[in-house]
Amino acid sequence: MKYAGIFIILIIFFITIFFRQPLIKIFSQISTISVTVPGDPPIVNFFAYPQNRGTRTLSTNGIFEVRSRGTTQVLQTYSSIITDNTGYYPLLTLENLYGGTYDLVYKGYSHIKRKVSAISLISGDANDDVNFGTLFAGDVKTTAESPNGDNAINGLDMSTLNSVWDSNTGDTGPSENRSDLNEDNSINGLDMSLLVNNWNSGLVGD
């Protein structure tokens, strides 16, 4: 029995000598493993300028989309994103998204969609201002299937505008009538001219 005890001690000794360094290395590697936490959603500031507003408000009630880069796949949609009188919207928190590179899209109330490609967003941080540029007007026809318009300017839109021709919206603030394209609270030849010009130009939403 006494030899058995000595034998066990020797085994423990040799295990310590031959395996101590590898075990230390293994444990040191485990201790330095890092876990990536997605973090808070990114934040976007952006500008968008409705067409032919002149000195009138540049505010519009729009829809903001985040798409997978280089595709038409919509990852998230944010509704009722209303820009201010200068066309600016600050601090839009992109819930359910994390940092990465995306295509960003904004659609004004009576406008076709505009896209800005390959925008890098940082989790929990606000990016530099994104500029969608001019929002081209004329997408006024809505249906149950397309409550925000069909992202096109065509005869259906012209017919819709014509049906409310020469009327006053009666709005004291931003017009809630989609046919009031230049936001002067009247629907007339100025709106029709804008729609027809964009239609004839073959403009297509992004």
C-alpha positions as a Markdown table, in Angstrom:
| # | Residue | x | y | z |
|---|---|---|---|---|
| 1 | Met | 0.0 | 0.0 | 0.0 |
| 2 | Lys | 2.9 | 2.4 | 0.8 |
| 3 | Tyr | 4.2 | 1.9 | -2.7 |
| 4 | Ala | 0.8 | 2.6 | -4.2 |
| 5 | Gly | 0.8 | 5.9 | -2.4 |
| 6 | Ile | 4.3 | 6.8 | -3.8 |
| 7 | Phe | 3.2 | 5.8 | -7.3 |
| 8 | Ile | 0.2 | 8.1 | -7.1 |
| 9 | Ile | 2.3 | 11.0 | -6.0 |
| 10 | Leu | 4.7 | 10.4 | -8.9 |
| 11 | Ile | 1.9 | 10.3 | -11.4 |
| 12 | Ile | 0.6 | 13.7 | -10.0 |
| 13 | Phe | 4.1 | 15.1 | -10.2 |
| 14 | Phe | 4.6 | 14.1 | -13.8 |
| 15 | Ile | 1.2 | 15.3 | -14.9 |
| 16 | Thr | 2.0 | 18.7 | -13.3 |
| 17 | Ile | 5.4 | 18.8 | -15.1 |
| 18 | Phe | 4.3 | 17.8 | -18.5 |
| 19 | Phe | 0.8 | 19.3 | -18.7 |
| 20 | Arg | 1.1 | 22.5 | -16.6 |
| 21 | Gln | 2.1 | 24.7 | -19.5 |
| 22 | Pro | -0.5 | 23.5 | -22.0 |
| 23 | Leu | -3.2 | 23.9 | -19.4 |
| 24 | Ile | -2.1 | 27.4 | -18.5 |
| 25 | Lys | -2.2 | 28.3 | -22.2 |
| 26 | Ile | -5.6 | 26.8 | -22.7 |
| 27 | Phe | -7.0 | 28.7 | -19.7 |
| 28 | Ser | -5.4 | 31.9 | -20.8 |
| 29 | Gln | -7.0 | 31.6 | -24.2 |
| 30 | Ile | -10.4 | 31.0 | -22.6 |
| 31 | Ser | -10.0 | 34.1 | -20.4 |
| 32 | Thr | -9.4 | 36.3 | -23.5 |
| 33 | Ile | -12.4 | 35.1 | -25.5 |
| 34 | Ser | -14.5 | 38.2 | -26.4 |
| 35 | Val | -18.2 | 38.2 | -27.0 |
| 36 | Thr | -19.6 | 40.7 | -29.5 |
| 37 | Val | -22.7 | 42.5 | -28.2 |
| 38 | Pro | -24.8 | 44.2 | -31.0 |
| 39 | Gly | -25.5 | 47.2 | -28.8 |
| 40 | Asp | -28.1 | 49.9 | -29.2 |
| 41 | Pro | -29.8 | 50.7 | -32.5 |
| 42 | Pro | -28.2 | 53.3 | -34.8 |
| 43 | Ile | -29.7 | 56.8 | -35.1 |
| 44 | Val | -30.2 | 58.7 | -38.4 |
| 45 | Asn | -30.5 | 62.4 | -39.1 |
| 46 | Phe | -31.6 | 63.3 | -42.6 |
| 47 | Phe | -32.8 | 65.9 | -45.1 |
| 48 | Ala | -35.5 | 65.5 | -47.8 |
| 49 | Tyr | -36.8 | 68.4 | -49.9 |
| 50 | Pro | -40.3 | 68.2 | -51.5 |
| 51 | Gln | -40.3 | 69.5 | -55.0 |
| 52 | Asn | -41.5 | 73.0 | -56.0 |
| 53 | Arg | -42.4 | 74.3 | -52.5 |
| 54 | Gly | -40.8 | 77.7 | -53.0 |
| 55 | Thr | -40.8 | 79.6 | -49.7 |
| 56 | Arg | -43.6 | 77.3 | -48.3 |
| 57 | Thr | -43.0 | 74.6 | -45.8 |
| 58 | Leu | -40.7 | 71.7 | -46.7 |
| 59 | Ser | -42.4 | 69.5 | -44.2 |
| 60 | Thr | -43.8 | 66.2 | -45.4 |
| 61 | Asn | -45.3 | 63.1 | -43.7 |
| 62 | Gly | -43.3 | 60.2 | -45.1 |
| 63 | Ile | -42.1 | 56.6 | -44.8 |
| 64 | Phe | -38.5 | 55.7 | -44.0 |
| 65 | Glu | -37.1 | 52.3 | -45.1 |
| 66 | Val | -33.9 | 50.5 | -44.4 |
| 67 | Arg | -32.9 | 48.0 | -47.1 |
| 68 | Ser | -30.3 | 45.4 | -47.3 |
| 69 | Arg | -27.4 | 46.9 | -49.2 |
| 70 | Gly | -27.7 | 46.7 | -53.0 |
| 71 | Thr | -31.1 | 44.9 | -53.0 |
| 72 | Thr | -34.8 | 45.8 | -52.7 |
| 73 | Gln | -35.2 | 43.7 | -49.5 |
| 74 | Val | -36.8 | 45.9 | -46.9 |
| 75 | Leu | -35.4 | 45.2 | -43.4 |
| 76 | Gln | -37.4 | 47.7 | -41.5 |
| 77 | Thr | -40.1 | 50.3 | -42.3 |
| 78 | Tyr | -40.8 | 53.4 | -40.1 |
| 79 | Ser | -44.1 | 55.2 | -40.8 |
| 80 | Ser | -45.3 | 58.8 | -40.1 |
| 81 | Ile | -41.8 | 60.2 | -40.2 |
| 82 | Ile | -42.6 | 63.9 | -40.5 |
| 83 | Thr | -39.8 | 66.3 | -41.4 |
| 84 | Asp | -39.8 | 69.8 | -40.1 |
| 85 | Asn | -40.3 | 73.1 | -42.1 |
| 86 | Thr | -36.8 | 72.9 | -43.4 |
| 87 | Gly | -37.0 | 69.3 | -44.6 |
| 88 | Tyr | -35.0 | 68.0 | -41.7 |
| 89 | Tyr | -35.6 | 65.0 | -39.4 |
| 90 | Pro | -33.2 | 64.6 | -36.5 |
| 91 | Leu | -32.5 | 61.5 | -34.3 |
| 92 | Leu | -34.6 | 58.8 | -36.0 |
| 93 | Thr | -33.8 | 55.7 | -33.9 |
| 94 | Leu | -33.8 | 52.6 | -36.1 |
| 95 | Glu | -35.3 | 50.1 | -33.8 |
| 96 | Asn | -34.6 | 46.4 | -34.3 |
| 97 | Leu | -31.5 | 47.2 | -36.3 |
| 98 | Tyr | -27.8 | 47.2 | -35.5 |
| 99 | Gly | -24.7 | 48.9 | -36.9 |
| 100 | Gly | -23.8 | 48.0 | -40.5 |
| 101 | Thr | -24.0 | 49.3 | -44.1 |
| 102 | Tyr | -27.5 | 49.7 | -45.5 |
| 103 | Asp | -29.4 | 51.5 | -48.3 |
| 104 | Leu | -31.8 | 54.1 | -46.9 |
| 105 | Val | -35.0 | 55.2 | -48.6 |
| 106 | Tyr | -37.5 | 58.0 | -47.9 |
| 107 | Lys | -40.9 | 58.5 | -49.5 |
| 108 | Gly | -42.7 | 61.8 | -49.1 |
| 109 | Tyr | -46.5 | 62.1 | -48.8 |
| 110 | Ser | -47.2 | 62.6 | -52.5 |
| 111 | His | -43.7 | 61.6 | -53.8 |
| 112 | Ile | -41.8 | 58.7 | -55.3 |
| 113 | Lys | -39.1 | 57.1 | -53.2 |
| 114 | Arg | -35.6 | 58.4 | -53.1 |
| 115 | Lys | -32.7 | 56.1 | -52.1 |
| 116 | Val | -29.2 | 56.8 | -50.7 |
| 117 | Ser | -27.0 | 53.8 | -51.0 |
| 118 | Ala | -24.3 | 52.2 | -48.8 |
| 119 | Ile | -24.7 | 54.3 | -45.6 |
| 120 | Ser | -22.6 | 53.0 | -42.7 |
| 121 | Leu | -24.5 | 53.2 | -39.4 |
| 122 | Ile | -23.0 | 52.7 | -36.0 |
| 123 | Ser | -24.9 | 51.1 | -33.1 |
| 124 | Gly | -26.0 | 53.6 | -30.6 |
| 125 | Asp | -24.6 | 56.5 | -32.4 |
| 126 | Ala | -26.0 | 59.2 | -34.8 |
| 127 | Asn | -24.6 | 59.3 | -38.3 |
| 128 | Asp | -23.7 | 62.4 | -40.3 |
| 129 | Asp | -26.7 | 63.9 | -42.0 |
| 130 | Val | -28.1 | 61.9 | -44.9 |
| 131 | Asn | -29.4 | 64.0 | -47.8 |
| 132 | Phe | -32.1 | 62.4 | -49.9 |
| 133 | Gly | -32.2 | 65.5 | -52.2 |
| 134 | Thr | -35.4 | 66.5 | -54.1 |
| 135 | Leu | -38.5 | 64.4 | -53.5 |
| 136 | Phe | -40.3 | 64.3 | -56.9 |
| 137 | Ala | -44.0 | 64.9 | -56.6 |
| 138 | Gly | -47.0 | 63.3 | -58.3 |
| 139 | Asp | -47.7 | 59.9 | -56.6 |
| 140 | Val | -51.1 | 60.9 | -55.4 |
| 141 | Lys | -53.3 | 57.9 | -56.3 |
| 142 | Thr | -53.9 | 55.5 | -53.3 |
| 143 | Thr | -55.6 | 52.2 | -53.0 |
| 144 | Ala | -56.3 | 49.7 | -50.3 |
| 145 | Glu | -53.3 | 47.7 | -51.5 |
| 146 | Ser | -51.1 | 50.8 | -51.8 |
| 147 | Pro | -52.2 | 53.2 | -49.1 |
| 148 | Asn | -49.1 | 55.3 | -49.6 |
| 149 | Gly | -49.2 | 55.4 | -53.4 |
| 150 | Asp | -47.6 | 53.0 | -55.8 |
| 151 | Asn | -44.2 | 54.7 | -56.2 |
| 152 | Ala | -45.0 | 55.8 | -59.7 |
| 153 | Ile | -46.3 | 58.9 | -61.5 |
| 154 | Asn | -48.8 | 58.1 | -64.2 |
| 155 | Gly | -52.3 | 58.6 | -65.6 |
| 156 | Leu | -53.9 | 57.2 | -62.4 |
| 157 | Asp | -52.3 | 60.1 | -60.5 |
| 158 | Met | -53.4 | 62.6 | -63.1 |
| 159 | Ser | -57.0 | 61.4 | -62.9 |
| 160 | Thr | -57.0 | 61.6 | -59.1 |
| 161 | Leu | -55.7 | 65.1 | -59.2 |
| 162 | Asn | -58.2 | 66.1 | -61.9 |
| 163 | Ser | -61.0 | 64.8 | -59.7 |
| 164 | Val | -60.3 | 67.5 | -57.1 |
| 165 | Trp | -59.3 | 70.2 | -59.6 |
| 166 | Asp | -59.8 | 73.9 | -58.6 |
| 167 | Ser | -60.5 | 73.2 | -55.0 |
| 168 | Asn | -59.1 | 74.6 | -51.8 |
| 169 | Thr | -57.9 | 72.2 | -49.2 |
| 170 | Gly | -58.9 | 74.4 | -46.3 |
| 171 | Asp | -55.8 | 73.4 | -44.3 |
| 172 | Thr | -54.1 | 76.0 | -42.2 |
| 173 | Gly | -51.0 | 73.8 | -41.8 |
| 174 | Pro | -49.5 | 71.2 | -44.1 |
| 175 | Ser | -52.0 | 70.1 | -46.6 |
| 176 | Glu | -53.5 | 66.7 | -46.0 |
| 177 | Asn | -54.7 | 66.4 | -49.6 |
| 178 | Arg | -52.2 | 64.4 | -51.6 |
| 179 | Ser | -53.0 | 66.4 | -54.8 |
| 180 | Asp | -51.8 | 69.7 | -53.3 |
| 181 | Leu | -48.3 | 69.0 | -54.6 |
| 182 | Asn | -46.8 | 72.5 | -54.0 |
| 183 | Glu | -48.4 | 72.9 | -50.6 |
| 184 | Asp | -50.2 | 76.2 | -51.3 |
| 185 | Asn | -53.6 | 74.8 | -50.1 |
| 186 | Ser | -55.1 | 75.0 | -53.6 |
| 187 | Ile | -55.3 | 72.3 | -56.3 |
| 188 | Asn | -54.9 | 73.8 | -59.7 |
| 189 | Gly | -52.7 | 74.1 | -62.8 |
| 190 | Leu | -49.5 | 74.4 | -60.8 |
| 191 | Asp | -50.0 | 71.0 | -59.3 |
| 192 | Met | -51.1 | 69.4 | -62.6 |
| 193 | Ser | -48.1 | 70.9 | -64.4 |
| 194 | Leu | -45.7 | 69.5 | -61.8 |
| 195 | Leu | -47.3 | 66.1 | -62.1 |
| 196 | Val | -47.4 | 66.0 | -65.9 |
| 197 | Asn | -43.8 | 67.2 | -66.2 |
| 198 | Asn | -42.5 | 64.5 | -63.8 |
| 199 | Trp | -44.6 | 61.9 | -65.7 |
| 200 | Asn | -43.3 | 62.9 | -69.0 |
| 201 | Ser | -39.7 | 62.9 | -67.6 |
| 202 | Gly | -40.2 | 59.2 | -66.9 |
| 203 | Leu | -39.3 | 59.5 | -63.3 |
| 204 | Val | -39.4 | 56.2 | -61.4 |
| 205 | Gly | -39.2 | 55.7 | -57.6 |
| 206 | Asp | -36.2 | 53.9 | -56.2 |
